[in-house]
Amino acid sequence: MPGPAVDVPAPSESDTNRSARRRRWDADRTPADRAVLDRDAAAFLKQSVSTPCLTSIVGAEGSWLIGTDGTRYLDMHGNSAHQIGYGHPRLVAALQEQVATLPFVPRRFTSDVTAEFAESLIAHAPPGLERVLLTTGGSDAVELALKIARVATGRHKTLSFWDSFHGAGFGASSVGGEQLFRSGPLSPLLPGAEHVPPFGCRGDLFGPGHRADEPHLPSCGVALARLVDYTLRVQGDVAAVVAEPMRAVPTPAPPGFWQAVRASCDATGTLLVFDEIPTGLGRTGAFSASEHEGVVPDLLVWGKGLGGAAVPVAAVLARAELDVAEDWALGHYTHEKNPLTARAGLTTIAIIDDEGLVTRARDAGAVFEAGLRSIARDHDVVADVRGRGLFLGMELHDTDAAEAVLYACLRRGLSFKTTMGNVLTLAPPLTVSDDELTFALETLDAAFRALVR
């Protein structure tokens, strides 16, 4: 029997899917598209932010998705998994060769490509992170990091941030801070999961706040860092602080915030875990998002784009001193050392390196951000433009306007997602061309102009 009814959860890092605009969008699907959507709806269990599906896709190439009805969508959503774009020829060739030669090894075995992948991850990680475990998804990698922290510290408590997302497993949902994944019928979760408010200078709960284009104040982030420090000290037995170095809203941390938290962790024997599943692998203009902060975590999680938008693979990297669970099964996964997923990750990293995609994200992101700011100056509904590299957001004063812009852009062939109800989150492939970014800016501008009609 179903449980008692619960209120609709608060906005999260995903779009709404029950509005009148969504119903109008659904009503406009072509017969061929509708047929696929109906089959999907009949077969899959429904869950928030995944159903109903927007449309059905028959192809993906470069920066573009191709709908069943022939519509092409410049994809600035991609679940933050398409750093190298869709169907990269080099990745396709590598996977074809790997599946023909060694597609799988059972647990207890390894392969040359698996070891090489681990070595590449270590070489690209911040200094001092010298051990790896692999999974097929970021949520599982976060769970591994939590287990490592428990074994290494002998503690079980965590401290993380409200409004954060770290995955859908019970451990990952416990350290996450979104009502959508942790409240109502989904609770109770793990004990000892403490939270503090999220960082962010606009709408700062502990100060006057300011937009991203305004100078930081000396006090930015100080009160929240003190709250983190106080919580760690008053608890005295927290195993790990778990956080995104840059929030996927997106929101960069205030200057000096992570240095202060790092010092608090060191003073209290707490491990610092950075979740870079959406923000790592070059997306922010640095291979590791932590590089912007001048802080090295004790554990680092990468995922999403690691499989080149083709194969699911994620990794947790740790300091060598945390290799302390030899007698325990942290993540006894069937595909832990799968050569096919390893080949995908190894080739994706090589493409990012060889094509200079980290630099591309930094340089193209600066130009794209300037274009977004130009649009913002023409439309009072835009409250802020922020982010780093090719992970940018436009915060609107009005959630209804944000949804209107979203559907106006989708109808014009531009796909992105709204976050927290009012932030247009724009994360294109790092391979995106200048012309494609121009198309995105022109489409966004047209959608904003349509608001006033």
PLY file of the C-alpha trace (Angstrom):
ply
format ascii 1.0
element vertex 453
property float x
property float y
property float z
element edge 452
property int vertex1
property int vertex2
end_header
0.00 0.00 0.00
1.27 3.51 -0.76
2.34 5.65 2.16
0.73 8.92 3.22
0.79 11.86 0.84
3.62 14.38 1.25
4.02 17.95 0.11
5.73 18.62 -3.20
9.48 18.97 -2.46
11.28 22.29 -2.72
13.09 23.24 -5.96
16.37 21.41 -6.51
19.18 21.04 -9.01
16.68 20.05 -11.72
13.75 21.33 -13.73
10.11 21.34 -12.84
8.03 18.85 -14.81
4.42 19.43 -13.80
3.77 22.99 -14.93
1.36 24.30 -17.54
4.28 25.06 -19.86
5.44 21.47 -19.54
1.96 20.24 -20.44
1.91 22.50 -23.49
5.31 21.17 -24.48
4.04 17.59 -24.14
1.00 18.40 -26.25
3.24 19.60 -29.11
5.13 16.31 -29.56
4.99 14.69 -33.00
3.27 11.29 -33.36
6.62 9.47 -33.71
8.04 11.20 -30.65
4.83 10.68 -28.70
4.93 6.96 -29.42
8.41 6.60 -27.87
7.48 8.78 -24.91
4.37 6.72 -24.24
6.35 3.47 -24.36
8.84 4.95 -21.90
6.10 6.10 -19.55
4.43 2.69 -19.62
7.62 0.76 -18.81
9.55 2.85 -16.30
8.76 3.62 -12.67
8.11 7.32 -12.32
10.34 9.59 -10.27
10.71 13.32 -9.87
12.94 15.27 -12.29
13.22 12.24 -14.62
9.62 11.79 -15.73
7.87 12.63 -17.88
10.68 12.82 -20.42
10.99 15.97 -22.50
11.41 14.23 -25.85
13.06 11.20 -27.42
16.52 11.29 -28.97
17.75 9.35 -32.01
21.24 10.79 -32.36
23.98 12.75 -30.63
27.06 14.27 -32.22
29.49 16.86 -30.97
27.52 19.48 -29.07
24.14 18.42 -30.43
21.25 16.12 -29.60
18.94 15.06 -32.43
15.29 14.47 -31.58
13.01 11.86 -33.11
11.19 14.70 -34.87
14.46 15.95 -36.38
14.94 18.89 -34.02
18.58 19.59 -33.20
19.36 20.79 -29.67
22.61 22.48 -28.75
23.10 20.66 -25.46
24.19 22.79 -22.52
22.83 20.25 -20.05
24.35 16.86 -20.82
24.21 15.91 -17.13
27.67 17.55 -17.04
28.94 14.35 -18.68
29.86 15.56 -22.16
33.17 17.38 -21.74
34.48 15.90 -25.02
31.12 16.14 -26.77
29.03 13.26 -28.08
30.42 10.47 -30.23
34.01 11.70 -30.26
35.64 9.64 -33.07
38.73 8.89 -31.01
36.66 7.55 -28.12
34.41 5.52 -30.41
37.44 3.88 -32.06
39.07 3.15 -28.70
35.93 1.53 -27.32
35.40 -0.53 -30.48
38.92 -1.89 -30.27
38.67 -2.58 -26.55
35.35 -4.42 -26.76
36.80 -6.59 -29.55
39.94 -7.51 -27.60
39.17 -7.47 -23.86
35.67 -6.27 -22.94
35.63 -7.50 -19.33
37.67 -9.05 -16.56
36.03 -10.65 -13.52
36.64 -9.34 -10.05
40.02 -10.39 -8.57
41.71 -9.75 -11.93
43.10 -6.62 -13.54
44.46 -5.51 -16.91
47.07 -3.20 -18.35
44.52 -0.59 -19.40
42.97 -0.57 -15.92
46.32 0.11 -14.28
47.14 2.76 -16.87
43.81 4.48 -16.22
44.48 4.60 -12.48
47.97 6.01 -13.12
46.50 8.69 -15.39
43.96 9.70 -12.75
46.72 10.07 -10.17
48.86 12.08 -12.58
46.02 14.52 -13.18
44.87 14.81 -9.57
46.08 17.45 -7.11
49.44 16.50 -5.55
49.31 13.94 -2.77
46.28 11.99 -4.02
47.99 8.74 -4.92
45.44 5.95 -4.52
42.30 5.17 -6.55
39.11 3.14 -6.41
36.76 2.92 -9.40
32.99 2.63 -9.66
30.40 2.96 -12.40
28.75 6.06 -10.93
29.46 9.14 -8.88
26.98 8.25 -6.17
28.86 5.01 -5.49
32.18 6.86 -5.51
30.85 9.24 -2.84
29.77 6.23 -0.79
33.32 4.85 -1.09
34.74 8.15 0.15
32.43 8.01 3.17
33.55 4.47 3.98
37.22 5.39 3.65
36.70 8.33 5.99
35.02 6.08 8.55
37.81 3.51 8.49
40.60 6.08 8.54
39.20 8.22 11.37
37.21 5.73 13.43
34.33 8.20 13.28
31.02 8.17 11.41
29.70 11.75 11.47
29.81 14.04 8.45
29.36 17.73 7.82
28.04 18.95 4.50
25.88 21.69 3.02
22.16 22.17 2.56
21.03 22.37 -1.09
23.94 20.18 -2.22
23.64 17.01 -4.29
26.11 14.14 -3.90
24.21 11.20 -5.34
21.12 9.09 -4.83
22.33 6.25 -2.58
21.42 6.33 1.10
24.90 7.49 2.11
25.17 10.04 -0.67
21.64 11.30 -0.01
22.46 11.62 3.69
25.36 13.99 3.04
23.38 15.69 0.28
21.19 18.60 1.23
18.25 18.52 -1.18
14.80 17.86 0.22
13.93 16.02 -2.98
16.37 13.19 -2.16
16.29 12.99 1.63
12.91 13.93 3.09
9.35 12.68 3.30
9.03 8.97 2.45
12.77 8.70 1.67
13.87 9.23 5.28
15.31 8.34 7.75
18.86 8.35 6.40
22.28 7.75 7.95
22.78 9.04 11.49
25.37 11.69 12.17
24.92 13.63 8.92
25.21 17.26 10.03
24.60 20.19 7.66
25.27 23.91 7.46
23.86 26.47 5.00
25.44 26.66 1.54
28.06 29.22 0.56
27.37 31.88 -2.03
27.81 35.64 -1.97
24.50 36.47 -3.60
21.76 36.00 -1.05
24.39 35.35 1.62
22.62 34.30 4.81
25.46 35.72 6.92
26.13 39.07 5.28
24.85 41.74 2.91
25.55 39.70 -0.23
26.50 40.88 -3.70
26.42 39.86 -7.35
29.31 38.00 -8.95
30.33 41.09 -10.96
30.74 43.14 -7.77
33.96 43.03 -5.70
34.21 40.57 -2.86
34.14 42.04 0.62
36.72 41.11 3.27
33.89 39.45 5.18
32.69 37.22 2.31
32.36 33.67 3.57
33.95 34.41 6.96
30.83 33.84 9.06
30.02 30.56 7.34
33.62 29.36 7.67
33.38 30.15 11.40
30.15 28.15 11.60
31.89 25.19 9.96
34.78 25.54 12.40
32.44 25.81 15.38
30.46 22.75 14.28
33.59 20.64 13.83
34.93 21.69 17.23
31.69 21.38 19.18
31.04 17.94 17.68
34.66 16.88 18.08
34.22 13.60 16.22
33.31 14.40 12.62
34.88 12.03 10.11
34.62 14.21 7.02
33.47 17.47 5.53
31.85 16.57 2.18
31.36 19.37 -0.33
31.55 20.63 -3.88
34.50 23.06 -4.16
32.28 24.99 -6.58
28.57 24.39 -6.15
26.83 23.01 -9.21
24.17 25.73 -8.92
26.74 27.04 -10.12
28.33 29.14 -7.37
32.04 29.57 -6.64
33.11 29.77 -3.01
34.13 33.16 -1.55
37.89 33.85 -1.56
39.69 32.12 1.29
36.69 30.05 2.32
38.20 26.68 1.55
41.57 27.60 3.08
39.72 28.34 6.31
37.77 25.08 6.16
40.95 23.14 5.37
42.57 24.62 8.48
39.55 23.68 10.59
39.62 20.12 9.26
43.32 19.81 10.07
42.78 21.16 13.57
39.99 18.69 14.34
41.27 15.58 12.59
38.49 15.80 10.01
39.00 14.66 6.42
38.05 17.00 3.57
36.18 15.33 0.71
35.66 17.27 -2.52
32.90 16.11 -4.85
33.87 17.27 -8.35
31.51 14.96 -10.20
29.84 17.81 -12.14
32.66 20.39 -11.95
35.87 18.44 -12.52
37.79 17.29 -15.61
38.43 20.76 -17.00
34.90 22.16 -16.95
35.80 25.15 -14.75
38.99 26.00 -16.64
41.15 23.84 -14.37
41.40 20.06 -14.53
40.44 19.86 -10.86
38.01 22.49 -9.60
39.98 22.51 -6.34
42.87 24.19 -8.15
40.95 27.47 -8.08
40.89 27.32 -4.30
44.55 26.50 -3.62
43.39 23.62 -1.42
44.06 19.89 -1.77
41.37 17.62 -0.29
42.05 14.31 1.43
39.63 12.55 -0.92
38.46 13.66 -4.37
35.59 12.26 -6.45
35.39 12.48 -10.24
32.62 11.06 -12.42
30.09 12.01 -15.10
32.35 13.25 -17.92
35.02 10.68 -17.07
33.33 8.19 -19.40
33.17 10.58 -22.34
29.34 10.67 -22.35
29.43 7.05 -23.46
30.34 4.76 -20.57
29.52 5.15 -16.85
32.69 5.38 -14.76
33.68 7.33 -11.65
36.66 7.40 -9.32
37.57 8.34 -5.79
41.17 9.42 -5.23
42.77 9.45 -1.80
45.97 10.26 0.00
48.22 7.23 0.37
47.90 7.40 4.16
44.20 6.60 3.78
44.95 3.18 2.29
43.92 1.55 5.58
41.01 -0.76 4.76
42.79 -3.74 3.26
40.75 -6.23 5.27
37.38 -4.67 4.50
35.30 -4.49 1.32
34.81 -0.80 0.59
33.35 -1.26 -2.87
33.38 -4.83 -4.09
31.98 -3.86 -7.51
31.56 -6.22 -10.46
32.86 -3.56 -12.87
35.49 -2.10 -10.53
38.34 -2.82 -12.96
36.41 -3.28 -16.18
38.84 -2.67 -19.09
36.09 -1.13 -21.22
35.22 1.56 -18.67
38.92 2.06 -17.99
39.55 2.57 -21.72
36.76 5.13 -21.84
38.24 7.09 -18.94
41.80 6.85 -20.15
40.86 8.00 -23.66
38.65 10.82 -22.37
41.49 12.21 -20.26
43.86 11.95 -23.23
41.40 13.85 -25.44
41.04 16.59 -22.82
44.84 16.89 -22.72
45.60 16.61 -26.41
42.88 19.01 -27.54
43.67 21.58 -24.85
40.14 21.48 -23.52
41.00 22.84 -20.07
42.39 26.00 -21.68
39.48 26.02 -24.09
37.02 25.97 -21.18
38.80 28.87 -19.50
39.08 31.06 -22.60
35.74 30.26 -24.25
34.06 30.48 -20.87
35.33 34.02 -20.36
33.90 35.11 -23.72
30.62 33.31 -23.11
30.30 34.82 -19.62
30.83 38.29 -21.08
28.01 37.59 -23.54
25.71 36.48 -20.75
26.50 39.62 -18.78
25.65 41.70 -21.84
22.25 40.00 -22.02
21.76 40.54 -18.28
22.29 44.28 -18.63
19.39 44.42 -21.09
16.94 42.43 -18.96
16.08 43.42 -15.40
14.78 39.93 -14.64
18.40 38.68 -14.46
19.75 38.96 -10.93
23.23 37.50 -11.38
25.63 35.78 -13.77
28.27 33.55 -12.18
30.35 30.41 -12.48
33.72 29.44 -13.91
34.93 28.27 -17.30
32.17 26.58 -19.24
29.99 26.03 -16.19
27.93 29.21 -15.90
24.60 30.25 -14.51
22.12 33.09 -14.89
20.05 33.62 -11.76
16.66 35.21 -12.38
14.54 37.09 -9.88
11.47 35.14 -11.01
11.08 31.35 -11.18
8.22 31.68 -13.64
10.43 33.71 -15.96
13.18 31.09 -15.68
10.82 28.37 -16.81
9.50 30.56 -19.63
13.05 31.14 -20.89
13.81 27.42 -20.64
10.90 26.35 -22.85
11.39 29.25 -25.27
14.99 28.12 -25.74
14.06 24.45 -26.11
11.65 25.40 -28.88
14.52 27.25 -30.57
16.95 24.34 -30.26
18.89 25.18 -27.10
18.85 22.77 -24.14
19.94 23.52 -20.58
18.46 22.99 -17.14
17.10 25.23 -14.44
18.57 24.85 -10.96
16.86 25.71 -7.68
13.93 26.88 -9.78
15.44 30.16 -10.98
19.01 29.57 -12.20
19.63 28.85 -15.88
22.57 26.44 -15.71
24.70 26.45 -18.86
27.32 23.71 -19.23
28.21 22.99 -22.88
30.83 20.50 -24.03
34.37 21.84 -23.76
34.60 21.17 -27.50
31.83 23.70 -28.22
32.64 26.01 -31.13
32.56 29.81 -31.11
29.65 29.73 -33.56
27.70 27.42 -31.27
28.26 29.73 -28.30
27.07 32.64 -30.44
23.94 30.66 -31.30
23.35 30.06 -27.61
23.68 33.74 -26.76
21.37 34.78 -29.59
18.80 32.17 -28.57
18.88 33.23 -24.93
18.55 36.90 -25.88
15.55 36.12 -28.09
13.92 34.13 -25.28
14.40 36.98 -22.80
13.00 39.49 -25.27
9.93 37.29 -25.71
9.20 37.66 -21.98
8.09 41.27 -22.38
5.64 40.63 -25.20
0 1
1 2
2 3
3 4
4 5
5 6
6 7
7 8
8 9
9 10
10 11
11 12
12 13
13 14
14 15
15 16
16 17
17 18
18 19
19 20
20 21
21 22
22 23
23 24
24 25
25 26
26 27
27 28
28 29
29 30
30 31
31 32
32 33
33 34
34 35
35 36
36 37
37 38
38 39
39 40
40 41
41 42
42 43
43 44
44 45
45 46
46 47
47 48
48 49
49 50
50 51
51 52
52 53
53 54
54 55
55 56
56 57
57 58
58 59
59 60
60 61
61 62
62 63
63 64
64 65
65 66
66 67
67 68
68 69
69 70
70 71
71 72
72 73
73 74
74 75
75 76
76 77
77 78
78 79
79 80
80 81
81 82
82 83
83 84
84 85
85 86
86 87
87 88
88 89
89 90
90 91
91 92
92 93
93 94
94 95
95 96
96 97
97 98
98 99
99 100
100 101
101 102
102 103
103 104
104 105
105 106
106 107
107 108
108 109
109 110
110 111
111 112
112 113
113 114
114 115
115 116
116 117
117 118
118 119
119 120
120 121
121 122
122 123
123 124
124 125
125 126
126 127
127 128
128 129
129 130
130 131
131 132
132 133
133 134
134 135
135 136
136 137
137 138
138 139
139 140
140 141
141 142
142 143
143 144
144 145
145 146
146 147
147 148
148 149
149 150
150 151
151 152
152 153
153 154
154 155
155 156
156 157
157 158
158 159
159 160
160 161
161 162
162 163
163 164
164 165
165 166
166 167
167 168
168 169
169 170
170 171
171 172
172 173
173 174
174 175
175 176
176 177
177 178
178 179
179 180
180 181
181 182
182 183
183 184
184 185
185 186
186 187
187 188
188 189
189 190
190 191
191 192
192 193
193 194
194 195
195 196
196 197
197 198
198 199
199 200
200 201
201 202
202 203
203 204
204 205
205 206
206 207
207 208
208 209
209 210
210 211
211 212
212 213
213 214
214 215
215 216
216 217
217 218
218 219
219 220
220 221
221 222
222 223
223 224
224 225
225 226
226 227
227 228
228 229
229 230
230 231
231 232
232 233
233 234
234 235
235 236
236 237
237 238
238 239
239 240
240 241
241 242
242 243
243 244
244 245
245 246
246 247
247 248
248 249
249 250
250 251
251 252
252 253
253 254
254 255
255 256
256 257
257 258
258 259
259 260
260 261
261 262
262 263
263 264
264 265
265 266
266 267
267 268
268 269
269 270
270 271
271 272
272 273
273 274
274 275
275 276
276 277
277 278
278 279
279 280
280 281
281 282
282 283
283 284
284 285
285 286
286 287
287 288
288 289
289 290
290 291
291 292
292 293
293 294
294 295
295 296
296 297
297 298
298 299
299 300
300 301
301 302
302 303
303 304
304 305
305 306
306 307
307 308
308 309
309 310
310 311
311 312
312 313
313 314
314 315
315 316
316 317
317 318
318 319
319 320
320 321
321 322
322 323
323 324
324 325
325 326
326 327
327 328
328 329
329 330
330 331
331 332
332 333
333 334
334 335
335 336
336 337
337 338
338 339
339 340
340 341
341 342
342 343
343 344
344 345
345 346
346 347
347 348
348 349
349 350
350 351
351 352
352 353
353 354
354 355
355 356
356 357
357 358
358 359
359 360
360 361
361 362
362 363
363 364
364 365
365 366
366 367
367 368
368 369
369 370
370 371
371 372
372 373
373 374
374 375
375 376
376 377
377 378
378 379
379 380
380 381
381 382
382 383
383 384
384 385
385 386
386 387
387 388
388 389
389 390
390 391
391 392
392 393
393 394
394 395
395 396
396 397
397 398
398 399
399 400
400 401
401 402
402 403
403 404
404 405
405 406
406 407
407 408
408 409
409 410
410 411
411 412
412 413
413 414
414 415
415 416
416 417
417 418
418 419
419 420
420 421
421 422
422 423
423 424
424 425
425 426
426 427
427 428
428 429
429 430
430 431
431 432
432 433
433 434
434 435
435 436
436 437
437 438
438 439
439 440
440 441
441 442
442 443
443 444
444 445
445 446
446 447
447 448
448 449
449 450
450 451
451 452
